[in-house]
Amino acid sequence: MNEREKMVAGLPYDPYVPELIADRERARRLTRAFNATTEIEGGRRQDLLRELFGACGRNPTIEPTLRVDYGYNISIGDDFFANFDCVFLDCGPVIIGHKVLFGPGVHVYTVNHPLDPTERAQGVEFTRPITIGDNVWVGGRAILSPGVTIGANSVIAAGSVVTKDVPPNALVAGVPGKVIKEITGPDRD
């Protein structure tokens, strides 16, 4: 396996090989172009997202600024919306369902580093995928940690740090994020 294949598979990999450096440079070029667009260039923004992301559903809306590591590991469904200043450390897969909303400053991290300081000093990284179901709302400045799955119809409160999987129809808040309540019929109104 090459380092990109190891990275996406969640195996230890070297992020400093020329191929991955070139991939990050490509992502920086595309995000720089995206972030330079104006509010009347919605079509150009969508074209750039389709070039940057691995898969992009209908009607993607992301407000600049956007930051990504690679872009090609991100898959978004239809009607995705992200407010200003979102960050995707997409060394591993990020799979986002349909009608998902991100508040401003949401951070999505798939990359991790060894706990052992000797290993960490060698620059080795590993990834864990993040999956977000349909109809999820992630509040502003929330952080999604490596390996979490967010169930459909859930809400992540602003400022939360999600370190464990979230079941469907759950309201999560806090640091670390905890299920506060199940979202039921009366809450949906």
Residue pairs with C-beta under 8 A, 6 or more apart in sequence:
1 9
1 11
2 17
2 19
3 13
3 14
3 15
3 17
3 19
3 20
4 13
4 19
4 20
4 23
6 12
6 13
7 13
7 15
7 20
7 91
7 92
7 125
7 127
8 73
8 92
8 93
8 127
10 92
10 126
10 127
10 128
10 129
11 126
12 114
12 124
12 125
12 126
13 20
13 124
13 125
13 126
14 20
14 123
14 124
15 91
15 123
15 125
16 123
20 70
23 70
23 72
24 69
24 70
26 71
27 52
27 68
27 69
27 70
27 71
27 72
30 48
30 51
30 52
30 71
31 52
31 65
31 66
31 67
31 68
31 71
33 48
34 45
34 48
34 49
34 52
34 62
34 64
34 66
35 64
35 65
35 66
36 64
37 44
37 45
37 48
37 64
42 61
45 61
45 62
46 56
46 60
49 56
49 60
49 62
49 76
50 56
50 60
52 68
52 71
52 72
52 74
53 71
53 72
53 74
53 75
53 76
54 71
54 72
54 73
54 74
54 75
55 74
55 75
55 76
56 75
56 76
57 76
57 77
57 78
57 79
57 80
57 98
58 78
58 79
59 78
59 79
59 80
60 76
60 80
61 80
61 81
61 82
62 80
62 81
62 82
62 86
63 82
63 83
63 84
63 104
64 84
65 84
65 85
66 82
66 86
66 87
66 88
67 86
67 87
67 88
68 74
68 87
68 88
68 89
68 90
69 88
69 89
69 90
69 91
69 111
70 90
70 91
71 88
71 90
72 90
73 90
73 91
73 92
73 93
73 94
73 110
74 88
74 90
74 94
74 96
75 93
75 94
75 95
75 96
76 96
76 100
77 96
77 97
77 98
77 99
77 100
77 134
78 98
78 99
79 98
79 99
80 96
80 98
80 99
80 100
80 102
81 100
81 101
81 102
82 101
82 102
82 106
83 102
83 103
83 104
83 105
83 106
83 140
84 104
84 105
85 104
85 105
86 102
86 104
86 105
86 106
86 107
86 108
87 105
87 106
87 107
87 108
88 94
88 108
89 107
89 108
89 109
89 110
89 111
90 108
90 110
91 110
91 111
91 125
91 127
92 110
92 111
92 127
92 128
92 129
92 130
92 146
93 110
93 129
93 130
93 131
94 108
94 110
94 129
94 130
94 132
95 129
95 130
95 131
95 132
96 132
97 132
97 133
97 134
97 135
97 136
97 152
98 134
98 135
99 134
99 135
100 132
100 134
100 135
100 136
100 137
100 138
101 136
101 137
101 138
102 138
103 137
103 138
103 139
103 140
103 141
103 142
103 158
104 140
104 141
105 140
105 141
106 138
106 139
106 140
106 141
106 142
106 143
106 144
107 141
107 142
107 143
107 144
108 130
108 144
109 130
109 143
109 144
109 145
109 146
110 127
110 128
110 129
110 130
110 146
110 147
111 125
111 126
111 127
111 146
112 125
112 126
112 127
112 128
112 146
113 120
113 124
113 125
113 126
114 120
114 124
114 126
127 146
128 146
128 147
129 147
130 144
130 146
130 147
130 148
130 149
130 150
131 148
131 149
131 150
132 138
132 144
132 149
132 150
133 149
133 150
133 151
133 152
133 153
133 154
133 168
134 152
134 153
135 152
135 153
136 150
136 151
136 152
136 153
136 154
136 155
136 156
137 154
137 155
137 156
138 144
138 150
138 156
139 155
139 156
139 157
139 158
139 159
139 160
140 158
140 159
141 158
141 159
142 156
142 157
142 158
142 159
142 160
142 161
142 162
142 177
143 160
143 161
143 162
144 150
144 156
144 162
145 161
145 162
145 163
148 162
148 163
148 164
148 165
148 166
149 165
149 166
150 156
150 162
150 165
150 166
151 165
151 166
151 167
151 168
151 169
151 170
152 168
152 169
153 168
153 169
153 183
154 166
154 167
154 168
154 169
154 170
154 171
154 172
154 183
155 170
155 171
155 172
155 183
156 162
156 166
156 172
156 173
156 177
157 171
157 172
157 173
157 174
157 177
157 180
159 175
160 172
160 173
160 174
160 175
160 177
161 174
161 175
161 176
161 177
162 172
162 176
162 177
163 176
163 177
164 176
164 177
166 172
166 177
166 179
167 179
169 182
169 183
169 184
170 179
170 180
170 181
170 182
170 183
171 179
171 180
171 181
171 182
171 183
171 187
172 178
172 179
172 180
173 180
174 180
181 187
